């Protein structure tokens, strides 16, 4: 069973703590993994500049979003 709170999702969330997008890659979601990795990396890189120093906040939000997304992922979507 790979639902919310399963061991695979916990492992994916822990992977995202270190590298954003790695958890999505572990789950087999390649496009989301690429999105989170590139968007977070670019935001952190722009935040390292003097002019766009506020972008570290955007990078932090994306980083946290990637962790939460991996933890809450479920292959089975129920339609009400």
C-alpha positions as CSV (number, residue, x, y, z in Angstrom):
1,X,0.0,0.0,0.0
2,X,1.5,3.3,-1.0
3,X,-0.8,5.8,0.6
4,X,-0.2,8.9,2.6
5,X,2.0,8.2,5.5
6,X,3.5,5.0,4.1
7,X,7.1,4.1,4.4
8,X,7.8,5.0,0.8
9,X,6.4,8.5,1.3
10,X,8.4,9.0,4.5
11,X,11.6,8.0,2.6
12,X,10.7,10.3,-0.3
13,X,10.1,13.2,2.1
14,X,13.5,12.6,3.8
15,X,15.2,12.5,0.4
16,X,13.7,15.9,-0.4
17,X,15.2,17.4,2.8
18,X,18.6,17.0,1.3
19,X,18.0,17.5,-2.4
20,X,14.7,19.0,-3.6
21,X,13.0,16.8,-6.2
22,X,14.9,13.6,-5.2
23,X,11.8,12.3,-3.4
24,X,9.7,12.7,-6.4
25,X,12.3,10.9,-8.4
26,X,12.2,8.0,-6.0
27,X,8.5,7.9,-6.4
28,X,8.9,7.8,-10.2
29,X,7.5,11.3,-10.9
30,X,10.2,12.6,-13.2
31,X,8.5,15.9,-14.3
32,X,7.7,17.0,-10.8
33,X,11.2,16.0,-9.7
34,X,12.7,18.2,-12.5
35,X,10.4,21.1,-11.7
36,X,11.2,21.1,-7.9
37,X,15.0,20.7,-8.5
38,X,15.3,23.4,-11.1
39,X,13.0,25.9,-9.5
40,X,14.5,25.5,-6.1
41,X,18.1,25.6,-7.4
42,X,17.4,28.7,-9.5
43,X,15.7,30.5,-6.6
44,X,18.6,29.7,-4.2
45,X,21.1,30.8,-6.8
46,X,19.3,34.1,-7.4
47,X,19.1,34.5,-3.6
48,X,22.8,34.3,-3.4
49,X,23.1,37.5,-5.5
50,X,23.1,40.9,-3.8
51,X,20.3,42.3,-5.9
52,X,17.8,39.4,-5.7
53,X,18.5,38.4,-2.1
54,X,14.8,37.9,-1.3
55,X,14.7,34.9,-3.6
56,X,16.0,32.7,-0.9
57,X,12.5,32.9,0.6
58,X,11.0,31.7,-2.6
59,X,13.5,28.8,-2.7
60,X,12.7,27.9,0.9
61,X,9.0,27.8,0.2
62,X,9.6,25.6,-2.9
63,X,11.9,23.4,-0.8
64,X,9.2,22.9,1.9
65,X,6.5,22.4,-0.8
66,X,8.6,19.6,-2.4
67,X,8.9,17.8,1.0
68,X,5.2,18.1,1.7
69,X,4.3,17.0,-1.8
70,X,6.4,13.8,-1.5
71,X,4.9,13.0,1.9
72,X,1.3,13.4,0.8
73,X,1.6,11.7,-2.6
74,X,-0.8,8.8,-3.4
75,X,-1.0,6.9,-6.6
76,X,-4.7,6.2,-6.1
77,X,-6.8,9.3,-6.4
78,X,-10.4,9.0,-5.2
79,X,-13.1,11.0,-6.9
80,X,-16.0,12.0,-4.8
